[in-house]
Amino acid sequence: MSYQFKGTLHGQICEDCIESLSGIEVLLYLPWKRNNEIEVETNGKDHFRIVSNEEARLREKLFIAKTTTDANGNFSFEIDEEYQRGAFDIDIICHTVPFAVKKPTAGQTLQLHLTTIIPMQIEYWNFTIPYKIWCNIRGKYFDAWVICGHLRNCETNKPIANASVTAWDADFLTDDNLGTATTDANGHFRIDYTSATFKKTFLSPWINVETDPGLPLRFQSGPDVYFKATLAGETLVDETKDDARKNVDYCLCVNLCSKINVIDVNETFDSSWTGFGDSFSASYGTGAQDFDADGYAGAGKHVLYSVVALTGQAPLKAASGNRIKYRFLISDVTTPNNAASPAASNFTKIIGVTPGLFAVSQVLKLDKKVHTGTLDELPVISNAADFDADGWFDATNAIERTLVNNGYAISDLSLFKIIDTDTLLSLNTTALTSQPNVPDAPAGIPVPVANQIGIEKVAIRFQIGEQLANGTISIQAANGKTLNSVIMNNNSTFMKLAITELENDGLCTPISGSVHAKYTVYHPHLQSFKMTIRRNSSMTPDDITDGTFMPLTNNTDPTKTGHANSNLQIDNQVTLVRCTYSVKLYAHTRLHNGRNQQGQIGPVEQLFFYDV
């Protein structure tokens, strides 16, 4: 009586990325005796080896049967009664692997010994080739490279579905697009590619190699991989070459996270205010994005300016089904960030109530589950109508208002996914700063102490609450947060520049002999400044230096706020010939809006004609 032996074959790429092995030949042999012993391993551990042509020839007389796996990797054998209680060697022959482009050359076979088992002791043989072996087979023999990964929300760890993920290879000249995939309901994605995808160079098609962007013309075997991801037009992941995983192997397993999340209208999770834009956390600490005790942001001791996004997450409803609301309160009284918070009575300003504090911004996005080509993506923009008299912001009201304004019924919300774009509210910091700018003064004179700009700071408190049936708000203290000190500034940088000889003889007078510049640069949060000179016949300017003060580079010392010089000689630093010259003064401050640092300020320019 025959016995049916069934099983399934899989190949492991990552711990949670397994592929079915279809079209694989499965071969049964009588055990190959070595030293008069038969190795029998029912769990199939560590018995793998590539079968050479010579070994295959020697084992031909031990061959019993062969079959081929179906699309799901399943196979089945009918084993004669005489073999039912015996042991078998199980081998496979790979003619291809999933998503492979390269095929073995004519007459070439890849035979792999898996293990030795006794079929009668196994009800069903479900076997997975470990990733170290399977990835090497895929890549070495079939040039099949693969990336398996997950995309989740950084805070909740919830998978993000339907996102588009693109893998890039950081290269010397032009980065290579390795492929794009869409995440499934579990946030999982897979990108398959070949070495030809990342070995294109400026010498292709004559020479194809992988070049390292870090060192020109250094060659390596694997790509340097970084990722971009989007969902409904929103950027989820925005890595650069600096984030690349260097010289990756045939299989790459990654976990990506994004602050943006896809939420359900009835979903509940912990609320939190986490940061300012995507650059700084809303916490005191020693991390590169944290605030220090004084209220400076990040390792660069930045200060906030202009409109700043207050980022984080909040559900639309509580577990009870009641609406969730949140608000931000501000105090002009501050304490160090490593000390006790100011008293509640000091938080007298509220975004959405105090004039000027609220700035309109996108707080959510509605993305139609099935795109129809019309109004598929609706940005949910915060509005003054979404606040109550106490400053509680109602995101559900913002969603419903958006639907109605675009011709939908409120009940049509079920047609959309709700994308949390990470911004809770946006704060206009100009309403919190009042220091006057430095009054005009001649170049070369330090800004007097009386005219210098003071440091302005506030405390910010986040509160989350559940709206009860009677209309009152039950504050969830556990999810609130206070940052005791945040420095802000919206002042202009004071910069003045003059050429001494022009001041003495007139702006149109040619200069000969020595040339001197006067300059003044001041801002309470100055990061750097520089002066350059360029003659009219040149495209490249030269730097003018002034001792240890210019250029002032990456200043994070709050005491270094500016410099002045009334007698800086230029001609002893740059060889002047008969020509027209342009002297320019530039500066950078440490002002930052949470997304980007304030751009270069200037130039302040002075022209002169030099006549030898």
C-alpha positions in Angstrom: 0.0 0.0 0.0 1.5 3.3 -1.0 2.0 6.3 1.3 1.5 9.9 0.3 4.2 12.3 1.3 3.2 16.0 1.1 5.0 19.2 1.8 5.5 22.9 1.0 8.7 24.8 0.2 9.4 28.4 1.1 12.4 30.7 0.9 13.1 33.2 3.7 14.1 36.7 2.7 13.5 38.3 6.1 12.1 37.1 9.3 8.6 38.1 8.2 9.2 38.0 4.4 8.7 34.5 3.1 8.2 33.5 -0.5 6.6 30.4 -2.0 9.0 28.4 -4.2 7.1 27.4 -7.3 8.4 25.5 -10.2 11.1 23.8 -8.0 12.0 20.2 -8.7 11.9 18.1 -5.5 13.9 14.9 -5.6 13.9 11.9 -3.2 17.0 9.7 -2.8 17.9 6.9 -0.6 20.3 8.2 2.0 23.9 8.7 0.9 26.0 6.6 3.4 29.1 8.2 4.8 31.3 6.3 7.3 28.6 3.6 7.4 26.1 6.0 9.0 23.0 7.6 7.8 22.3 11.2 8.9 18.7 11.6 9.7 17.3 15.0 10.6 13.6 15.4 10.9 13.6 19.2 11.5 16.0 20.0 8.6 18.7 22.0 10.4 22.0 22.9 8.9 22.3 20.1 6.4 22.4 22.4 3.3 24.9 22.1 0.6 25.3 22.7 -3.1 25.3 19.3 -4.9 28.2 19.1 -7.4 27.8 17.4 -10.7 30.1 14.6 -9.5 28.0 14.0 -6.4 24.8 14.0 -8.4 26.2 11.4 -10.7 27.3 9.1 -7.9 23.8 9.3 -6.3 21.9 8.4 -9.5 21.5 4.8 -8.3 19.9 6.1 -5.1 17.3 8.2 -6.9 13.6 7.3 -6.1 11.2 9.9 -7.3 10.8 13.5 -8.5 8.0 16.1 -8.6 7.6 19.8 -9.1 6.1 22.4 -6.7 2.9 24.2 -7.7 2.3 28.0 -7.6 2.2 27.9 -3.8 5.2 25.8 -3.3 3.2 22.6 -2.6 4.3 19.1 -3.7 3.2 15.5 -3.2 4.8 12.1 -3.6 3.3 8.6 -3.7 5.9 6.4 -1.9 5.9 2.7 -2.4 5.3 0.4 0.6 8.9 -0.9 0.5 10.2 2.7 1.3 7.6 3.8 3.8 9.6 3.3 6.9 12.9 4.3 5.5 14.8 7.6 5.5 15.2 9.8 2.4 17.5 12.5 1.2 15.6 15.5 -0.1 17.2 17.7 -2.7 15.8 20.5 -4.9 16.8 21.7 -8.3 16.2 25.5 -9.0 15.7 26.5 -12.6 14.7 30.0 -11.4 13.7 31.9 -8.3 10.8 34.4 -7.8 11.2 37.6 -9.8 14.5 36.4 -11.3 15.6 37.7 -14.7 18.8 35.8 -15.1 18.4 32.1 -16.1 21.0 29.3 -15.9 22.9 28.7 -19.0 22.0 25.7 -21.1 22.9 22.4 -19.4 23.5 24.2 -16.1 21.5 23.1 -13.0 21.6 24.2 -9.4 21.0 21.3 -7.1 20.7 21.8 -3.4 20.6 19.1 -0.7 18.2 20.2 2.0 18.1 17.4 4.6 17.5 13.8 5.4 14.1 12.8 6.9 11.8 9.8 7.6 8.5 10.7 6.0 6.4 8.4 8.2 7.4 10.5 11.2 6.1 13.7 9.7 2.4 14.4 9.1 3.2 17.3 6.7 6.6 18.7 5.8 6.5 22.5 5.8 10.1 23.6 5.0 11.6 27.1 4.8 15.1 27.6 3.5 16.8 30.1 5.9 17.5 33.6 4.6 21.3 33.3 4.7 21.2 30.4 2.3 18.2 31.4 0.2 19.3 35.0 -0.3 22.8 33.8 -1.4 21.2 31.4 -3.9 18.9 34.1 -5.3 21.6 36.7 -5.7 24.7 34.7 -6.6 23.2 32.3 -9.1 20.2 34.3 -10.4 21.2 38.0 -9.9 17.9 38.4 -8.0 18.2 41.3 -5.4 15.3 42.1 -3.1 14.2 44.6 -0.5 11.5 43.7 2.0 10.2 46.2 4.5 7.5 47.7 6.6 6.2 51.3 6.8 4.6 52.3 10.1 3.7 55.3 12.2 6.7 56.3 14.4 4.6 56.9 17.5 1.8 54.3 17.3 3.7 51.6 15.3 0.5 51.2 13.2 1.1 50.0 9.6 0.6 52.6 6.9 -1.2 51.0 3.8 -1.3 52.2 0.2 1.8 54.3 0.5 4.3 54.4 -2.4 7.8 53.5 -1.4 10.8 54.0 -3.7 14.3 52.7 -3.1 17.3 54.6 -4.4 20.9 53.7 -4.8 23.2 56.6 -3.8 25.8 56.7 -6.6 28.8 58.8 -7.5 27.1 60.8 -10.3 23.4 59.9 -10.7 21.4 58.0 -8.1 19.7 54.9 -9.4 16.0 54.2 -8.9 15.9 50.5 -7.7 12.1 50.3 -7.9 8.8 51.4 -6.3 6.2 49.4 -4.4 2.9 50.0 -2.7 2.5 49.0 0.9 -0.2 46.5 1.8 -2.7 46.5 4.7 0.2 45.5 7.0 2.4 48.3 5.8 4.6 45.6 4.0 6.3 46.3 0.7 8.7 44.4 -1.5 11.0 45.7 -4.3 12.8 43.3 -6.6 15.7 44.4 -8.8 18.9 43.2 -10.5 22.5 44.3 -10.3 22.1 46.0 -13.7 19.8 48.5 -12.0 22.5 50.0 -9.8 25.7 49.3 -11.8 25.1 51.9 -14.5 27.9 54.5 -14.6 29.1 57.3 -16.9 31.0 54.5 -18.7 28.0 52.3 -19.3 27.3 50.2 -21.3 31.0 49.5 -21.7 31.8 49.3 -18.0 29.1 48.6 -15.4 30.2 48.8 -11.8 28.8 50.1 -8.5 30.4 53.4 -7.5 30.4 54.9 -4.0 29.2 58.5 -3.7 31.4 59.0 -0.6 34.7 58.6 -2.5 34.9 59.2 -6.3 35.4 56.1 -8.3 35.6 53.7 -5.4 33.9 50.5 -6.5 31.9 48.1 -4.4 29.6 45.1 -4.9 26.2 46.2 -3.5 24.1 49.4 -3.6 23.9 52.1 -1.0 20.1 52.2 -0.4 17.9 55.0 0.9 14.1 55.5 0.7 11.4 58.0 -0.3 7.7 57.3 0.5 4.5 59.2 -0.2 0.8 58.8 0.4 -1.9 60.9 -1.3 0.7 63.5 -2.2 2.1 63.7 1.4 5.8 63.0 2.0 6.1 60.1 4.6 9.8 59.3 4.3 12.4 61.6 2.8 15.8 60.0 3.3 18.9 61.3 1.5 22.3 59.9 0.5 23.5 60.6 4.0 20.9 58.1 5.3 21.9 55.3 2.9 22.6 51.8 4.1 26.0 51.0 2.7 26.9 48.2 0.3 23.8 46.1 1.1 23.6 42.4 0.4 21.3 40.5 -1.9 18.4 40.8 0.6 17.7 44.0 2.5 15.2 44.0 5.4 14.1 47.5 6.6 11.6 49.1 8.9 10.6 52.6 7.9 8.6 55.0 10.0 6.7 58.2 9.4 5.1 60.8 11.7 2.2 60.8 9.3 -0.5 58.3 10.0 -3.7 57.0 8.5 -6.4 57.0 11.2 -10.0 55.8 11.5 -12.7 58.1 12.7 -13.4 55.8 15.7 -9.8 54.8 16.4 -8.4 55.5 19.8 -4.8 56.0 20.8 -2.7 58.2 23.1 -2.6 61.9 22.2 0.8 63.7 22.3 2.4 66.9 21.3 5.8 65.8 20.0 7.6 68.6 18.3 8.0 71.8 16.3 7.9 70.9 12.6 10.1 67.9 11.8 13.3 69.4 13.3 12.8 69.7 17.0 11.2 67.7 19.7 8.8 69.3 22.3 11.0 68.0 25.1 13.9 69.0 27.3 16.9 66.7 26.9 20.4 66.1 25.5 19.3 64.8 22.1 20.2 66.6 18.8 16.5 67.7 18.5 15.8 68.5 22.1 15.5 71.9 23.9 18.1 72.8 26.5 17.3 74.3 29.9 17.4 77.9 28.6 15.0 77.3 25.7 17.3 76.9 22.7 16.3 74.3 20.2 18.5 71.4 19.1 22.2 71.0 18.9 22.6 74.2 16.9 20.9 76.3 19.7 18.2 77.5 17.3 15.4 79.9 18.1 11.9 79.8 16.6 10.6 82.4 14.2 7.7 83.1 11.8 5.0 80.4 11.6 5.8 77.2 13.4 3.9 73.9 13.1 3.1 72.3 16.5 3.3 68.6 15.6 1.9 65.4 17.2 -1.1 63.2 17.1 -4.6 63.1 18.5 -7.6 60.8 17.8 -10.9 62.1 16.8 -12.8 60.3 19.4 -12.4 58.9 22.9 -13.2 55.3 23.8 -16.6 56.5 25.0 -17.3 57.8 21.5 -17.2 61.5 22.6 -15.2 64.0 20.5 -11.6 64.7 21.4 -10.4 68.3 21.4 -7.1 69.9 22.1 -5.6 73.3 22.7 -2.3 75.2 23.2 -1.8 77.7 26.0 1.1 80.2 26.3 2.7 81.9 29.2 5.0 84.9 29.1 6.4 83.7 32.5 9.0 81.0 32.0 11.1 78.6 34.0 14.1 76.5 32.9 13.1 73.4 31.0 14.7 71.2 33.7 12.7 72.8 36.5 9.0 73.0 37.6 6.6 74.5 35.1 5.1 78.0 35.6 1.9 78.2 37.5 -1.3 77.5 35.5 -2.5 81.1 36.1 0.3 82.4 33.9 -1.0 80.6 30.8 -3.2 83.5 29.7 -2.7 83.4 26.0 -4.4 80.7 23.9 -4.0 79.8 20.2 -7.4 80.5 18.5 -8.4 83.0 21.2 -5.6 85.5 21.6 -5.5 87.6 18.4 -2.6 86.9 16.1 -1.4 83.6 17.5 -3.4 81.2 15.2 -2.0 80.5 11.8 -4.0 78.6 9.2 -2.4 75.3 8.2 -3.3 71.8 6.9 -4.0 69.5 9.9 -5.4 66.4 8.1 -6.1 65.2 4.6 -9.0 63.2 3.3 -8.0 60.7 0.6 -10.9 58.9 -1.3 -10.6 55.1 -0.9 -11.5 54.6 -4.5 -10.3 57.5 -6.7 -12.8 58.7 -9.2 -10.8 61.6 -10.7 -12.8 64.3 -9.0 -12.1 65.7 -5.5 -10.2 62.5 -4.6 -7.9 64.4 -2.1 -9.2 67.1 0.2 -6.8 69.0 2.5 -8.4 69.7 5.9 -7.3 73.3 6.7 -7.7 74.6 10.2 -10.1 77.6 10.6 -11.1 80.0 13.3 -14.5 78.3 13.2 -13.0 75.1 14.6 -12.2 76.7 18.0 -14.5 77.3 20.9 -14.4 80.3 23.2 -11.7 78.6 25.4 -9.5 77.7 22.5 -10.4 74.0 22.2 -9.8 72.9 18.6 -12.2 70.4 17.1 -10.6 68.4 14.3 -13.9 66.6 13.6 -15.5 69.9 12.9 -12.7 70.7 10.5 -13.3 67.5 8.6 -17.1 67.9 8.4 -16.6 71.5 7.3 -14.2 70.4 4.6 -16.7 67.7 3.3 -19.6 70.2 3.1 -17.5 72.9 1.5 -16.6 70.5 -1.3 -20.1 69.3 -2.0 -20.1 66.1 0.1 -22.4 65.1 2.9 -21.0 64.5 6.4 -22.0 60.9 6.0 -19.6 60.6 3.0 -16.7 60.5 5.4 -16.9 56.7 5.1 -15.7 57.1 1.5 -12.3 58.5 2.6 -9.2 57.6 4.5 -8.1 60.2 7.1 -4.4 61.0 6.8 -2.9 62.6 9.9 -0.3 64.9 8.4 1.3 65.5 11.9 0.4 69.1 12.4 -1.9 69.7 15.3 -2.0 73.5 14.9 0.4 76.3 13.7 1.6 79.1 15.8 2.5 82.6 14.5 5.4 83.6 16.7 5.4 87.2 15.5 2.5 87.8 17.9 4.8 86.8 20.8 7.8 88.9 20.0 7.9 92.6 20.5 11.6 93.7 20.7 12.3 96.6 18.3 14.9 96.3 15.5 18.3 98.0 15.9 18.0 101.6 14.8 20.1 102.8 11.9 23.7 103.7 12.5 26.9 104.2 10.6 29.0 101.1 9.6 31.9 100.1 11.7 30.3 101.1 15.1 29.3 98.3 17.5 25.7 98.2 18.4 25.3 100.0 21.8 24.0 97.9 24.7 21.0 100.1 24.9 20.0 99.3 21.3 20.7 95.5 21.5 17.8 93.1 21.2 16.7 91.2 24.3 16.0 87.5 24.5 12.3 86.7 24.3 10.9 83.4 25.5 7.6 81.8 26.4 6.2 78.6 27.9 3.9 76.4 25.9 1.3 74.0 27.3 -0.6 71.3 25.4 -3.9 70.0 26.7 -6.1 67.2 25.4 -9.7 66.8 26.4 -12.9 64.8 25.9 -16.1 66.7 25.3 -18.8 65.4 27.6 -22.5 65.2 26.9 -23.1 68.3 28.9 -20.7 70.3 26.7 -17.9 70.5 29.2 -14.3 69.4 28.5 -12.8 66.6 30.7 -9.0 67.3 30.5 -6.8 64.2 30.1 -3.9 65.3 32.2 -1.8 62.2 31.5 -1.5 63.2 27.8 -0.7 66.8 28.3 2.7 68.4 28.1 4.5 71.7 29.0 7.7 73.1 27.6 8.8 75.6 30.2 11.0 77.8 28.0 11.0 78.3 24.2 13.1 81.2 22.8 11.6 83.1 19.8 12.7 86.0 17.7 11.5 87.8 14.6 14.0 90.7 14.4 15.9 91.7 11.3 19.7 91.3 11.2 21.5 94.6 11.4 24.2 94.9 8.7 26.1 98.0 7.5 29.0 98.2 5.1 31.1 101.1 3.7 34.4 101.8 2.1 36.3 104.4 4.1 38.0 106.0 1.1 34.6 106.5 -0.7 33.2 108.1 2.5 36.1 110.5 2.5 36.3 111.4 -1.2 32.8 110.6 -2.6 31.1 107.5 -3.9 32.2 108.0 -7.5 35.9 108.7 -6.8 38.4 106.1 -8.1 40.6 104.6 -5.3 44.3 104.0 -5.4 46.6 102.8 -2.7 45.2 101.3 0.5 41.5 100.3 0.7 39.7 100.0 4.0 36.2 98.6 4.8 33.9 99.4 7.6 31.2 97.0 8.7 28.8 96.1 11.5 26.9 92.8 11.9 24.5 92.2 14.7 21.7 89.8 15.7 21.0 88.3 19.2 21.1 84.8 17.6 23.8 85.2 15.0 25.2 82.0 13.5 27.7 83.2 10.9 28.8 86.1 8.7 31.3 86.7 5.9 32.6 89.4 3.5 33.7 88.8 0.0 35.3 90.9 -2.8 35.0 90.3 -6.5 36.4 92.2 -9.4 34.2 92.8 -12.4 36.2 90.6 -14.7 36.0 87.5 -12.4 33.2 85.1 -11.6 34.7 83.9 -8.4 34.7 86.1 -5.3 37.5 86.1 -2.7 36.9 86.0 1.1 38.0 88.9 3.2 38.9 87.8 6.8 39.0 89.8 10.0 40.9 87.9 12.6 38.9 85.3 14.5 35.6 87.0 13.9 35.1 86.6 10.2 34.0 84.3 8.9 32.1 83.3 12.1 31.1 79.7 11.4 28.3 77.7 13.1 28.2 79.9 16.2 26.2 78.3 19.0 27.4 80.6 21.7 24.5 83.0 22.7 27.1 85.6 23.8 28.5 86.1 20.3 25.9 88.4 18.8 27.9 90.4 16.3 31.0 92.4 15.4 32.1 95.7 14.0 35.4 97.0 12.5 36.0 100.5 11.3 39.4 100.0 9.7 39.6 96.6 7.9 42.3 96.8 5.2 41.4 95.0 2.0 44.3 95.5 -0.3 46.7 93.6 1.9 44.4 90.5 1.6 43.6 90.7 -2.1 45.8 91.8 -5.0 43.9 94.8 -6.5 44.3 95.7 -10.2 42.7 98.4 -12.2 39.0 97.3 -12.2 35.6 97.8 -10.7 35.1 95.8 -7.4 32.1 94.6 -5.5 32.4 94.1 -1.7 29.5 92.1 -0.2 28.5 91.3 3.4 26.4 88.2 4.3 25.0 86.7 7.5 23.1 83.7 8.8 21.1 83.6 12.0 20.0 80.6 14.1 16.3 81.4 13.4 14.3 78.3 12.5 10.6 77.6 11.8 10.8 73.9 12.6 11.0 73.0 9.0 13.8 75.1 7.7 16.4 77.5 9.0 16.2 81.1 7.9 18.0 81.6 4.6 21.1 83.7 4.0 20.7 87.4 4.7 22.2 89.9 2.3 24.2 90.8 0.6 24.8 94.4 1.7 27.0 95.6 -1.2 29.5 98.4 -1.8 31.0 99.1 -5.2 34.3 100.9 -5.9 36.7 101.5 -8.8 40.3 100.8 -8.2 42.9 102.7 -10.2 46.5 101.7 -9.7 
